[in-house]
């Protein structure tokens, strides 16, 4: 498996640009099912009674957008422990799947907290359809001990994550993927024996902790639908928005 640096540009494929907007989008089976069928509807979020101005300032201070990774980028190898089970996972564990979703998340980030239940729901839905999913936390425990492995295991239990939630202690894996924020989503597809190649590096949907847009998973689910049905994924994609990854104090990327 080829290993590429996060910022590498794959020949013949243009870099994602910011801002990115999606063209007219077909109806997603995930969105339709969650809105009107068996899995139930997404509830409207109850907003905090704290002063809006204070909440917005806190969120904006950490706001970062995913960037810099080209479509066609090959998934880097990794070998990371899962705090909940103690198992070590590698990229090879997912080789038999047609598609792989890699998510960089953490425990404390308000952008991730806003989506945790829905990330678990979306993942569970598509894992039953053949998608492989893995989540990685790369935040420094020196600056954010609440994102450490013990608390990761508790989060995995609390939200009943159907995917392995892995700990990137050295932060080398985040660096290899070119990840810069939480949440950040990398969707790869695999054709036969070819390496996993990046086809989507964008947002979950338009919902944010500070807006009134309901969580649907629209953008990500449409990309997954396209991959699993053998259709091309639009190359113009909106970046994910979240907290910056908390690098170890001695590291600067």
C-alpha positions, 0 to 999 in steps of 0.5 A: 500500500502506498503511503502519501503525505497529507498535502500531496497532489495526485497527478491529473487530479485538481486540488479541492478549492475553498469555498466549495459548493455542491451542485444540484443533488439527488435524494439520498437513501440515507436522508430519506430513510432517516427522515421518513422511514424505519430509523425515525426522524432527526429531532430538532436540536434544543438550543442552549439557553446560554447567551448566543454571543458567548457561545458563538465566540467560543466556537469561532475561536477554534473554527478550522476547515478541512483542506489541502488533500487531492481527490485520488489521494491514496489512503496511508497505512496506519497501525493504531490501538482501539482503547475500548477493546485493546485491539490494534487496527491497520488499513489492511483490516479493511482491504476486503471492503469496496469503500472506507470512511475515515473520520477524525473526531474527538471527545470535547469539540463542540462541532463533533458533539453536535454530530456524535449521535448522527455519525453513529446512526449514519455509520450503522446504516451504511455499514450494513450496506458494505461500507467500512468505517473507522474513527481516529482521535489525534488530539494531544492529551497534554493539552486536552486530557479529556480526549485521552484513551480512557475517555475515548472508550467511555465515549464509544460506549456512551454513543454505541459507536458501531465502528472502531474508535482509534487513538493516534498518540503520536499524531503521525496518522493525522499528519499522513492523512493531512487532517487538520480539524474535527470532524474531518471526513475522508471517503475512499473507494477501492476497485479490486486490488487497487489501493483505496483512493480518496473520492470525498473530502467534505462536510457531513452537512450544513448543520453547525452548533451555532445555526438552526439547520437540522442534522441530516448527513446529506452531503456525506450520505450522498457521496457514500450512496454514489460510491456504493452504487458505482456512480461518480462523486462530484469533485466540487465539495464543501469543506468540513468545519470544526475545531483544529486538531490539538497538536502536541506543544512541541509539534508544529505542522 
